[in-house]
């Protein structure tokens, strides 16, 4: 099994017993993104350098005895969630150059937990849609059938998981924006 094929619980166990490092896990995921992203279009921004730096830091934290359930786990983040110092577009050209000076609360908490952010996922512009075809950047395709949509608005997050481009991804849901893409991409949406 390749590192990018692991579930969160499998990855956690391997990290805890030292059979896998976060750097190895992250490199495996970034390699998979390199292979399939041109077909799926799950991401707007890939943060490879940041992810590898975070992975190295989480490996140091683990080596010093720190244990947290998400420590070192690579995660994709929907591009509507503010990430300090990293472009947050909300799927819109209007915000193509917006770099938030702060993190959303969920990012503060995930960073404290030691996640590794591999990138920002595509969405319908301003999370208004149900197909992820209406991003200002590009449509996202369902990895199971590239002629089909992944659902939306968190379609990039669901497609990234279904294509093994992320072990876990963060989306947002107001009227089905996690539930519908999870169903269409055959992943668990919570």
N, C-alpha and C positions, 0 to 999 in steps of 0.2 A: 504494500500500500504506500502510495506517495504521501508526503506530508500534507499536501493540499486536499487530499481526500479524507482526512480525519474529521471526526466530529469534535465539538468543543470538549466533551468529556474525555474522549480518547487523547486529544492533544494535552489536556490538563494532566492526565495520568502520566504520560510520557515525559512531560516537563518536570513533574514532581519527582519522578524517580531518576531523572538525569539521562534518560535514553534519547532525548531530543532537546535541542536548545531553541530558544525563540528565534535566534538568527537563522537556524536551519529551517524552521517552520515558515518564517517570513520569506526567506529566499525561495522556498518551494512554491509558495503562493504567488510571489511576484513572477516567477518563471511561468506559472500557469496563466497568469494575466497576459503575459507577453505572447503566449501561444493562441489564446482564444478571444482576446478583447476586440480585435478587429472585426470579428464576426458578431459578437454580442452587443457591443457598445454599452456595456453596463456602467462604465465610469465616465465622468467628466474630467476628473483630475486624479492622477495616480501619484502618490506621495512616496515613491520608492526610497529616496535618500532619508527622509524623515522616518519611515518605517524601519529601515535597517538601524538607524541610530537609536530609536526607541527599543528595538529588539535587543541591541547590545546592552542598553541600560537595564532592561528587565532581566537579562541573564546575570548581570552584576548583582542586581537586587536579590535574585533567587540564590545566587552563590553565597551571599552574606546572610542567608537564613530566612529571608522574607518569603512568606507564603500567602498568596491571595488567589482566589479562584480564577480571575481573568488575567493574572500576571503573565505577560508574554504572548497573549492570544491575539493574532491578527484580526482586525475588524474593519469592515468597510462602513462608511458613514454617508447617509443620504445628504446630498448637497444643498439641503435646506437648513441644515443644522450648523450654526455658527461655530467656526473653528479658528481660534486666534492665530493670525499670521498666515492663514491658508485661504485662498480664494473660496468664497461661498457665493455661488451664482443663482441658486434657486431655479436652475434650468433656464435662466433668462439672460439674453444679451444685455439687458439693462444693467445687470449686476456683474457683467463679465469681468470687471476689474475690482470688485468689492473684496477687500481683505479685512475681515472683522478685527477690531482691536481687543476682542474679548472672546471667550468660549461660552457656548450655551452651557447651562447647568449640567446637562447630561454629559457633555464633554469633560467638564471639570471632574465629575464623578468617575467617568471611565478612565481618564488619565490617572487619577489617584489610585484606581484599581490596577493600573499597569498595562492597559491595552496597548496594542501596536496598530496605528491607523495606516492602512495600506492605500486608501484613497477615498474620494468623494464620488458617490454614485449618481447616475442620471435619474431624472424625474420629469414628469410633465411640468411645464413652466408654472412656477409658483405653486406646485402640487395640485394644480387644477386640471384633472384629467384621469382617465382610467385605462390608458394604454401605453404610456411612456413613448408615444409617437410624437408628442407635442412639446418636446424639449427644444429650446432654441439652438441646441448644439448638434444633436443627431438622435435618431430613434434608437431605442433599445430593442433587441430581438430576444425572443424566447429561446434559450439554449436547446431545448428539446426539439424545436422545429423553428428554424430561422425565418420561416414565412409567417409565423404567428407572433402576436404581441405577448409581452410578459405580464400585462395588467399594469395598473398604476394606482396611485402616482408613485409608489415606491418600487416601480418595476426594475430599476437599476439595482436596487438592493437585493431583490429576489433573484434576478437573473445572475448576479454575481455569485450568489450561493449555489444556484443550480448548475452553473458552469464551473464550479470549484475554484472560482476566483477569490473567494472569501470563505472562511470557516463560519463566520457570523457577520451579519450586517445590521445596521441600525436604520430604521425607516421612521415614518410618521403616519398616523392614521386618524382621519376625521370621519370619513364616510366609507371606509373599506380599503383605504390605501395601503394597508399591509395585508389584510385578509385576502383580497382578490389576487394580488400578484403572487402571494404565497401559494394559493390554490392553483393558479395557472402555471406556475413554475415547479410545482410539486416539492415545496420546501415547507418547513414549519414557520408560521408567522405567529408571533406572540406579542 
